[in-house]
Amino acid sequence: ADLVKDPEDIFRFLQVHGIGQEFALFYEAYALCLEKRGSHKSAMAVYDQGVANMAMPIDRLRKKLTAFHKRMAKRAERDARRSLQATPVAQVSQFQRQAL
């Protein structure tokens, strides 16, 4: 799938035709493809679908899902820090006064 212009087309084709649905690797590769494109909610849905389908080996898929959760948590922390750094000091001070 990495060699085509839109790898999602390959995964959608496989999914529509029920090909590979029993394998964890299908869901891992599909979710990673979506994650790389910034479609994090869709990637999460793919992982969830794989777990719900008990794709084998399920332990491997669950480990990948846990790693995905950790990456998303780090991403959220990084985004929050960047957002805070981008906030002008005057606005932060005003927010702090309002909180008191």
Residue, then its C-alpha position, 0 to 999 in steps of 0.5 A: a500500500d505504501l507504493v500507491k498514490d492513495p494507500e487508503d484506496i487499497f485498505r478500503f478495497l480490502q475492507v469492502h471485499g472482506i480481505g485480511q479482516e482476521f489479521a491484526l496486521f491489516y488494522e495496524a497498517y491501515a491505522l498507521c496510514l491514517e495516522k500519518r495523514g493526520s486522521h487520528k480519529s479514523a485511525m482510532a476507529v480502525y484499531d477499535q474495529g480490529v479489536a472488536n473483530m478479535a483480529m489475530p494476534i489480538d495481543r499484538l493489536r492491543k499493544k499497538l493500540t496502547a502505543f497509539h494511545k501514548r502517541m496521542a497523549k504526547r501529541a495532546e500535551r505537545d499541542a497544549r504546550r505550544s498553545l500556551q506558549a503562543t498565548p500572549v502574557a497579558q492574556v495569561s495574566q488576565f485569565q489568571r486574575q479571572a480564575l481567582 
